Amino acid sequence: MTRPLRLEYPGAFYHVLNRGNNLEYIFRDERDREKFLAYLGKVKDRFSLVIHTYCLMGNHYHLLIETKEPNLSQAIQWLNVSYATYFNRKYRRPGHLFQGRFKAILIEADEYLKPLSRYIHLNPVRAKLVSAPDLYFWSSYRALIGKTRIPWFLEVDWLLSNFSEKRKEGMRRYRAFVEGTDMTKLKNPNKEIVGSFILGREHFVNWVKETFLFGRDDNKEIPQLNQLKTRGNPRRVVDEVCKEFGYSIEHVLRKGVKRNTSREVAIYLTKELSGLTCKDLGIYFGGVSGALITMTANHIAQRQRQDQVLEERIEKIKRQIFNI
């Protein structure tokens, strides 16, 4: 089974979702929901999480979480195991409560926290459990609009400050933002996810690529990496190498030229960024072997660690490729 890609860093925002095994109910009564929220409060304190939004449905839950430390996996695992232990003991049931690993979408909060929070709070309405979101008692919506006391573990000010500097006015505007939605035209922000786990604009996606994904080579175990790489024709990489080194494409692609640093850098970068196999890259670079592609890429990777000028040139090329 392939494992999901988790990118964890201080200040990251996530939409966390988990479902019951075989879509079975994970909440059967009010006590179950109260218990889950109690564990959510404990996980907030234990792992320094910031809880911005939650919604507990029958067979799944949604959370919008901010991590102060790079510990999302550890935190959600603790939450799920703690609640599953309670649930299985209460109902005398064996086996897994949740359907595999939890799903975590990395979010560009400034752009997507508002619409994603709205979409989550409208879950009970879309499921026809209630006619309006303020009638559902097991989400953070009522607290965010001032209809009930704010749970001690829930952070409301960051989201509300996007609507007004004053909390009460922010609550009023947030309510209008959510309840003024035409349900027939409501779009799921998650439809815009890139690479199965990033929700953000182009510059945010590029920043994630540059900061966390460049140089990783575990594509077989984590297929999302291949989805994020600049797939297909490596021409764009080669073009940027040509601009930086001042050589023609023919010079970069020509094999057999000694000390052709531009060619070696192009091989290194296309191997890391194109998503193509070493065999395919060997064909592209004049019919050399895949082994030579690997050897050349490893040589440049080592060389740049010892050559600051070369490292800076490679970083400049990468910035041009990612438009950052």
Backbone hydrogen bonds, N-H to C=O, Kabsch-Sander energy under -0.5 kcal/mol:
donor,donor_aa,acceptor,acceptor_aa,energy
3,R,221,E,-1.2
6,R,4,P,-0.5
7,L,5,L,-0.5
8,E,6,R,-0.6
11,G,67,T,-3.5
12,A,9,Y,-1.6
12,A,67,T,-0.6
13,F,107,I,-0.6
14,Y,65,I,-2.9
15,H,105,I,-2.2
16,V,14,Y,-0.7
16,V,63,L,-2.8
17,L,103,K,-2.7
18,N,61,Y,-1.4
20,G,59,N,-2.8
21,N,97,L,-3.0
23,L,20,G,-2.2
24,E,21,N,-1.7
26,I,58,G,-2.2
27,F,58,G,-1.6
33,R,29,D,-1.5
34,E,30,E,-2.6
35,K,31,R,-2.4
36,F,32,D,-2.4
37,L,33,R,-2.3
38,A,34,E,-1.9
39,Y,35,K,-2.2
40,L,36,F,-2.3
41,G,37,L,-2.1
42,K,38,A,-1.8
43,V,39,Y,-2.8
44,K,40,L,-1.8
45,D,41,G,-1.7
46,R,42,K,-3.1
47,F,43,V,-2.1
48,S,44,K,-0.7
49,L,44,K,-1.3
50,V,66,E,-2.5
51,I,49,L,-0.5
51,I,153,F,-0.7
52,H,50,V,-0.7
52,H,64,L,-2.8
53,T,64,L,-1.2
55,C,62,H,-2.0
56,L,138,W,-2.9
57,M,55,C,-0.7
57,M,60,H,-2.3
61,Y,18,N,-1.9
62,H,55,C,-2.3
63,L,16,V,-2.1
64,L,53,T,-2.6
65,I,14,Y,-2.5
65,I,63,L,-0.6
66,E,50,V,-2.5
67,T,12,A,-2.5
68,K,48,S,-1.0
71,N,69,E,-2.3
75,A,71,N,-2.4
76,I,72,L,-2.8
77,Q,73,S,-2.1
78,W,74,Q,-1.8
79,L,75,A,-2.2
80,N,76,I,-2.9
81,V,77,Q,-2.6
82,S,78,W,-2.4
83,Y,79,L,-2.4
84,A,80,N,-2.7
85,T,81,V,-2.2
86,Y,82,S,-1.8
87,F,83,Y,-2.9
88,N,84,A,-2.8
89,R,85,T,-1.9
90,K,86,Y,-2.5
91,Y,87,F,-2.4
92,R,88,N,-0.6
93,R,88,N,-1.7
99,Q,19,R,-3.0
100,G,98,F,-1.5
103,K,17,L,-2.8
105,I,15,H,-2.4
106,L,104,A,-0.5
106,L,197,F,-3.1
107,I,13,F,-2.7
108,E,199,L,-2.6
109,A,107,I,-1.2
111,E,108,E,-1.1
112,Y,108,E,-2.3
113,L,109,A,-2.1
116,L,112,Y,-2.2
117,S,113,L,-2.3
118,R,114,K,-2.3
119,Y,115,P,-2.3
120,I,116,L,-2.4
121,H,117,S,-2.5
122,L,118,R,-1.4
123,N,120,I,-1.5
126,R,122,L,-2.6
127,A,123,N,-2.2
128,K,125,V,-1.4
129,L,124,P,-2.9
130,V,124,P,-1.0
135,L,132,A,-1.8
136,Y,133,P,-1.4
137,F,135,L,-0.6
140,S,54,Y,-2.2
144,L,140,S,-1.9
145,I,141,Y,-1.3
146,G,143,A,-1.0
147,K,142,R,-2.7
148,T,142,R,-1.0
154,L,151,P,-1.8
155,E,51,I,-3.1
156,V,154,L,-0.6
160,L,156,V,-2.5
161,S,157,D,-2.3
162,N,159,L,-1.3
163,F,160,L,-2.2
164,S,160,L,-1.8
170,G,166,K,-2.6
171,M,167,R,-2.5
172,R,168,K,-2.0
173,R,169,E,-2.6
174,Y,170,G,-2.6
175,R,171,M,-2.3
176,A,172,R,-1.9
177,F,173,R,-2.4
178,V,174,Y,-2.2
179,E,175,R,-3.1
180,G,176,A,-1.6
181,T,178,V,-1.3
183,M,181,T,-0.9
185,K,182,D,-2.0
186,L,182,D,-0.5
186,L,183,M,-0.6
191,K,188,N,-2.2
192,E,189,P,-2.1
193,I,190,N,-1.5
194,V,198,I,-3.4
197,F,194,V,-1.4
198,I,194,V,-1.7
199,L,106,L,-3.2
200,G,198,I,-0.6
204,F,201,R,-0.5
205,V,201,R,-2.4
206,N,202,E,-2.7
207,W,203,H,-1.9
208,V,204,F,-2.3
209,K,205,V,-2.4
210,E,206,N,-2.7
211,T,207,W,-2.7
212,F,208,V,-2.6
213,L,208,V,-0.9
213,L,209,K,-1.3
214,F,209,K,-1.6
216,R,213,L,-2.0
222,I,218,D,-2.3
225,L,222,I,-1.7
226,N,223,P,-0.6
227,Q,223,P,-1.3
228,L,224,Q,-1.4
229,K,225,L,-1.2
230,T,273,L,-1.4
231,R,229,K,-1.7
232,G,274,S,-0.6
236,R,233,N,-0.6
238,V,234,P,-2.0
239,D,235,R,-2.9
240,E,236,R,-1.9
241,V,237,V,-2.0
242,C,238,V,-2.6
243,K,239,D,-2.0
244,E,240,E,-2.1
245,F,241,V,-2.6
246,G,242,C,-2.0
247,Y,242,C,-0.9
252,V,248,S,-1.8
253,L,249,I,-2.5
254,R,250,E,-1.3
257,V,254,R,-0.5
258,K,256,G,-0.6
260,N,257,V,-0.8
261,T,259,R,-1.4
264,E,260,N,-2.1
265,V,261,T,-2.8
266,A,262,S,-2.1
267,I,263,R,-2.4
268,Y,264,E,-2.4
269,L,265,V,-2.8
270,T,266,A,-2.5
271,K,267,I,-2.1
272,E,268,Y,-1.6
273,L,269,L,-2.5
274,S,270,T,-2.2
281,L,277,T,-2.3
282,G,278,C,-2.1
283,I,279,K,-1.5
284,Y,280,D,-2.1
285,F,281,L,-2.5
286,G,283,I,-1.1
287,G,282,G,-1.6
288,V,282,G,-2.1
293,I,289,S,-1.6
294,T,290,G,-2.2
295,M,291,A,-2.5
296,T,292,L,-2.8
297,A,293,I,-2.4
298,N,294,T,-2.4
299,H,295,M,-2.0
300,I,296,T,-2.1
301,A,297,A,-2.3
302,Q,298,N,-2.0
303,R,299,H,-2.6
304,Q,300,I,-2.7
305,R,301,A,-0.6
306,Q,302,Q,-0.6
306,Q,303,R,-1.2
307,D,303,R,-1.0
308,Q,306,Q,-0.6
311,E,307,D,-2.3
312,E,308,Q,-2.4
313,R,309,V,-1.9
314,I,310,L,-2.4
315,E,311,E,-2.5
316,K,312,E,-2.1
317,I,313,R,-2.2
318,K,314,I,-2.3
319,R,315,E,-2.2
320,Q,316,K,-1.9
321,I,317,I,-2.3
322,F,318,K,-2.5
323,N,319,R,-0.8
324,I,319,R,-2.3
